[in-house]
Amino acid sequence: MDQVVNVSIADVRAQSLGAYIAQGMGATYVSTTAVATGGDLTTLLTTGALSGALNFKLDSGDYVRINGTTVYQYSGEPKLVDAAKLAKNINENANLKAIGIEAKAVNTSVANPYTNPVTVSGTPTTGSATIDLKFYVGDGTKTFTITGFASVDVSSVTTMGLDELVSQINSKASASGVPIVAMNDGGRLKLVTTNGETIAIEAIVNVTTAADAGTINIDYSQLLEDLGTTAVVSHDYTSGGYGYSAAVKVGRIAIASNETFTLAYNGVSGTGEGLNFEIADGDSAIFSNLYTIDLSTNAGAEREP
């Protein structure tokens, strides 16, 4: 049976077709120094390597509100700021759904070329250490550890090859139910999370024999995107025990509606930090028409109208 569907659009000009969007561009952070505590999420965020990453962790007093409705807030324990969790909360909120507000998060990381992520500076004549990598995904409660990522002695540094690291990440993530996939992208470590979940990597350095000189350097720019070429954290190689450093990458989020809405937030976004919202706290979403969509960049092409 033939059917006729009538569609009425008041204005089909490019400048009039689009949506109101509040977009968080996401951001990365790397600890500036190695610290003596770590190994679990609460320690990582309170006294550990990410304790200073204020807009990258969800803690007391932090929130996101849309049209006055709280869709994201602290729930008793510190967590990583997570665009995927925020998007899920928005999409499952009946009040926001009723007025046509939707959200989508993505997180893809392509690091710098994987060459020598672990090096030693100085000239130690004694000393040895092992390095593990612990991954925290989403709000940080989904984890797995890559043991034996690197070993250090006075004559050499042995680091896991990229293909082996990719294989280990995929195997550990699958076994632990962690929503992340790794790939060798032309000699670079590529990480993709299923729903735009946050990615954090903590290096756990165990100095089994203290060196008489020298430091262990970890180049996080070879593990996570947007950390630049100098994202190196040094670990004390002159004393025994554990040392911890970390880096984190929050995904991008686009919140969209056919009608305007307001976005309020605290403690989860700043310029180049956390969710990294394009609009200020309390502002209205920005109308984006077809002229504002830039297909020449990944960020522009993925923008959700």
C-alpha positions in Angstrom: 0.0 0.0 0.0 1.4 3.4 -1.0 1.9 5.9 1.8 2.6 9.6 1.7 4.6 11.2 4.4 4.5 15.0 4.7 7.5 16.7 6.3 7.3 20.4 7.1 10.5 22.3 7.6 10.1 26.0 8.2 13.5 27.0 6.8 15.8 24.7 4.8 18.7 27.1 4.4 22.0 25.8 5.7 22.2 28.5 8.3 18.9 27.4 9.8 19.5 23.6 9.8 21.4 22.3 12.8 21.1 21.8 16.6 22.0 23.4 19.9 25.2 21.8 21.1 27.3 21.9 24.3 30.5 20.1 23.5 33.3 18.9 25.8 36.5 18.5 23.9 38.2 16.3 26.5 41.7 16.7 27.7 44.9 14.9 28.9 47.0 15.2 32.0 50.4 13.7 33.0 51.8 13.9 36.5 54.8 16.2 36.8 56.7 14.1 39.3 56.7 10.5 40.5 55.2 9.9 44.0 55.5 7.2 46.6 51.8 6.1 46.8 49.5 4.5 44.2 48.3 1.1 43.0 44.5 1.6 43.5 42.0 4.2 42.3 41.4 5.9 45.6 45.1 6.3 46.3 45.8 7.4 42.7 43.3 10.2 43.1 43.8 11.3 46.7 47.6 11.1 47.4 48.9 9.5 44.2 50.0 10.7 40.8 46.6 12.2 39.8 45.9 13.9 43.1 46.7 17.3 41.6 44.6 16.7 38.5 41.6 18.5 40.0 39.3 18.7 37.0 40.1 15.1 36.0 38.6 13.6 39.1 35.0 13.5 40.4 35.0 14.3 44.1 33.0 16.2 46.7 31.0 19.1 45.3 31.5 18.3 41.7 28.5 18.1 39.3 27.0 18.6 35.8 23.5 20.0 35.5 21.4 20.5 32.4 18.4 22.9 32.6 18.8 22.6 36.4 18.7 18.8 36.4 21.7 17.1 38.0 23.0 14.4 35.7 26.5 13.8 37.1 27.8 14.2 40.6 30.0 12.8 43.4 28.7 9.7 45.0 30.9 9.1 48.0 34.2 7.9 46.5 36.5 9.8 44.1 36.3 8.6 40.5 37.9 9.6 37.2 35.8 12.2 35.3 34.2 10.1 32.5 32.4 11.5 29.4 30.9 8.0 28.8 29.2 8.0 32.2 27.9 11.6 31.7 26.5 10.7 28.3 24.8 7.6 29.7 23.2 9.5 32.5 21.9 12.2 30.1 20.4 9.6 27.7 18.7 7.7 30.5 17.2 10.8 32.2 13.5 10.8 31.4 13.1 14.6 31.8 15.9 15.4 29.4 14.7 12.7 27.0 11.3 14.2 26.9 12.6 17.5 25.6 14.9 15.9 23.1 18.3 16.2 24.7 20.8 13.5 23.8 24.6 12.9 24.3 27.4 10.9 22.8 30.9 10.4 23.9 34.0 9.1 22.0 37.6 8.6 23.1 40.4 7.6 20.7 44.0 8.0 21.5 46.9 7.7 18.9 50.2 8.2 20.7 53.5 9.4 19.4 55.7 6.9 17.6 56.5 4.0 19.9 60.4 4.0 20.1 61.9 4.1 23.6 59.1 4.7 26.2 61.5 3.8 29.0 65.0 5.2 29.3 67.6 5.8 32.0 69.5 9.0 32.4 72.8 9.3 34.4 75.5 6.6 34.6 74.5 4.1 37.3 77.0 1.3 38.1 74.5 -0.7 40.2 70.8 -1.0 40.3 67.8 -2.8 38.9 64.0 -2.2 38.6 60.8 -3.5 37.0 57.9 -1.5 35.6 54.3 -2.5 35.3 51.4 -0.6 33.7 48.0 -0.4 35.4 45.1 0.7 33.2 42.0 2.5 34.7 39.1 2.8 32.3 35.8 4.7 32.5 35.3 6.1 36.0 38.5 4.1 37.0 36.8 1.2 38.6 37.5 -1.1 35.6 41.2 -2.0 35.7 43.9 -4.4 34.5 47.6 -4.6 34.9 50.3 -5.3 32.3 53.1 -6.9 34.3 56.7 -6.8 33.1 56.3 -3.8 30.8 59.9 -3.0 31.3 63.0 -4.0 33.2 66.0 -1.9 34.0 69.6 -2.7 35.0 72.9 -0.9 34.8 73.7 -2.0 31.2 70.3 -2.0 29.5 66.6 -1.2 29.4 64.3 -3.9 28.1 60.8 -2.7 27.1 57.9 -4.6 25.8 57.5 -4.2 22.0 54.5 -2.5 20.6 52.8 -5.6 19.2 53.3 -7.5 22.5 51.9 -4.5 24.4 48.8 -4.4 22.1 48.3 -8.1 22.5 48.6 -7.9 26.3 46.2 -4.9 26.5 43.6 -6.7 24.4 44.0 -10.0 26.3 43.8 -8.4 29.8 40.9 -6.1 28.8 38.9 -8.9 27.4 39.5 -11.1 30.4 38.6 -8.3 32.8 35.6 -7.0 30.9 37.2 -3.6 30.4 35.8 -1.7 27.3 39.1 -0.8 25.6 40.8 -2.0 22.4 44.4 -1.5 21.4 46.0 -1.4 17.9 49.4 -0.9 16.3 48.6 2.1 14.1 51.7 2.5 11.9 54.1 2.1 14.8 51.9 4.1 17.3 49.8 2.8 20.1 46.2 3.4 19.3 43.6 3.0 22.1 39.8 3.2 21.6 37.2 2.8 24.3 33.7 1.5 23.5 31.6 4.4 24.6 34.1 7.2 25.0 35.3 6.0 28.5 38.3 7.8 30.1 41.7 6.1 29.8 44.3 6.4 32.6 47.6 4.7 32.7 49.7 4.3 35.9 53.3 3.2 35.8 54.4 1.2 38.9 58.1 1.3 39.2 59.7 -1.2 41.6 63.3 -0.4 42.3 64.5 -3.8 43.5 68.2 -2.7 43.8 68.9 0.9 44.3 71.3 2.6 41.8 74.2 4.8 42.8 73.2 7.4 40.2 70.6 7.9 37.5 66.9 8.2 37.0 64.3 6.1 35.2 62.3 8.1 32.7 58.9 7.1 31.3 57.7 8.9 28.1 53.9 9.0 28.4 53.5 10.6 25.0 54.3 7.2 23.5 51.3 5.7 25.5 48.6 8.4 25.2 47.7 11.1 22.7 48.0 14.9 23.1 50.8 14.7 25.7 53.4 16.4 23.5 57.0 15.3 23.0 58.2 16.1 26.5 55.6 14.2 28.6 58.4 12.4 30.5 58.1 11.5 34.2 61.3 10.6 36.1 61.5 8.0 38.9 64.1 7.9 41.6 66.6 5.2 40.8 68.8 5.9 43.8 66.6 4.3 46.4 64.6 1.1 46.7 60.8 0.6 46.8 57.9 1.6 44.7 57.3 4.8 42.7 54.2 5.8 40.8 53.4 8.2 38.0 50.3 8.4 35.7 48.6 10.0 32.7 44.9 10.3 31.9 42.9 11.1 28.8 39.2 12.1 29.1 37.0 11.6 26.0 35.0 14.1 24.0 31.2 14.6 24.6 28.6 16.3 22.5 25.2 17.2 24.2 22.6 18.2 21.6 19.0 19.2 21.3 16.7 20.9 18.8 15.9 23.5 21.5 18.3 25.6 23.5 19.4 24.4 27.0 21.7 25.6 29.8 24.8 23.7 31.1 26.1 24.2 34.6 29.1 22.3 36.0 31.7 22.4 38.8 35.0 20.6 39.3 34.9 18.5 36.2 36.0 20.9 33.5 38.4 23.8 32.9 40.4 25.2 30.0 42.3 22.2 28.7 41.2 20.1 31.7 38.7 17.3 32.4 35.7 17.5 30.1 37.0 20.8 28.7 33.6 22.2 27.8 33.5 24.9 25.1 31.0 27.0 27.0 31.3 28.5 30.4 29.4 27.3 33.5 25.8 28.5 33.4 25.8 29.3 29.6 23.4 28.2 27.0 24.2 25.6 24.3 25.5 27.0 21.0 23.4 26.7 17.9 25.5 25.0 15.2 24.2 25.1 11.6 25.5 23.3 8.5 28.0 26.1 7.9 29.7 25.5 11.2 30.5 21.8 10.6 34.1 21.5 9.6 34.8 18.1 7.9 38.5 18.9 7.5 39.3 17.7 11.1 38.3 14.7 13.1 36.8 16.9 15.9 34.7 18.8 13.4 33.5 15.7 11.5 32.5 14.0 14.7 30.6 17.0 16.1 27.1 15.9 16.9 24.4 18.1 15.3 
